[in-house]
Amino acid sequence: MKNKIAFSNLRAEMARRNISIQEISEVLGAARDTVSSKLSRKRQITLKEAFLIENTFFPGMGVLYLFEELNVSQKPA
């Protein structure tokens, strides 16, 4: 499965720290392909998973920073 991480800050931080999707999948206790689907936004990532990724690999960086694309304000109609 091609690595297409949709979260640009997460993707950049993973590259800086040389962290693989496989490493994240091991911490989450999920298959690599499942985690890849979540990080490419083909499947929904849970808040618990986002915090686990942040706390394990990027402590202090903040979930809102790492997953900025999920922090979208809806405009009033």
C-alpha positions in Angstrom: 0.0 0.0 0.0 1.4 3.4 -1.0 2.2 5.8 1.8 0.0 8.9 1.4 -0.3 10.4 4.8 -2.9 13.2 4.6 -1.8 15.0 7.8 1.0 17.3 6.6 2.5 18.1 10.0 2.4 14.5 11.1 4.0 13.4 7.8 6.8 16.0 8.3 7.4 15.0 12.0 7.5 11.3 11.1 10.1 12.1 8.4 12.2 14.2 10.8 12.2 11.4 13.4 12.4 8.5 11.0 9.1 7.0 12.3 7.4 4.5 10.1 3.7 3.6 9.8 4.8 0.1 11.0 6.0 1.5 14.2 2.8 3.4 14.8 0.8 0.3 13.9 2.6 -1.6 16.6 1.8 1.0 19.3 -1.9 1.1 18.2 -2.2 -2.6 18.0 -3.5 -2.5 14.5 -2.4 -3.8 11.1 -0.1 -1.6 9.1 -2.6 -1.3 6.3 -5.3 -0.3 8.7 -3.1 2.5 10.2 -2.1 3.5 6.7 -5.8 3.9 5.7 -6.4 6.0 8.8 -3.4 8.3 8.2 -4.5 8.7 4.5 -8.0 9.6 5.7 -9.6 6.6 4.0 -10.8 5.5 7.4 -11.5 7.5 10.5 -8.9 7.9 13.2 -10.1 8.0 16.8 -9.2 10.7 19.2 -7.7 8.0 21.5 -5.5 6.9 18.6 -4.4 10.4 17.8 -3.4 11.1 21.4 -1.6 7.7 21.6 0.4 8.6 18.5 1.2 12.1 19.9 2.1 10.9 23.4 4.3 8.0 22.2 6.2 9.5 19.3 5.7 13.3 19.5 5.3 14.3 23.2 4.4 17.9 23.7 3.7 18.7 20.0 0.0 18.6 20.4 -2.7 16.6 18.6 -4.1 19.8 17.1 -0.8 20.5 15.4 -0.1 16.9 14.2 -3.7 16.4 12.9 -4.4 20.0 11.9 -6.4 19.0 8.9 -9.1 17.6 11.3 -9.4 20.9 13.1 -11.8 22.5 10.6 -14.3 25.1 11.5 -17.6 24.9 9.8 -18.9 28.1 8.3 -22.4 29.2 9.1 -24.9 28.6 6.4 
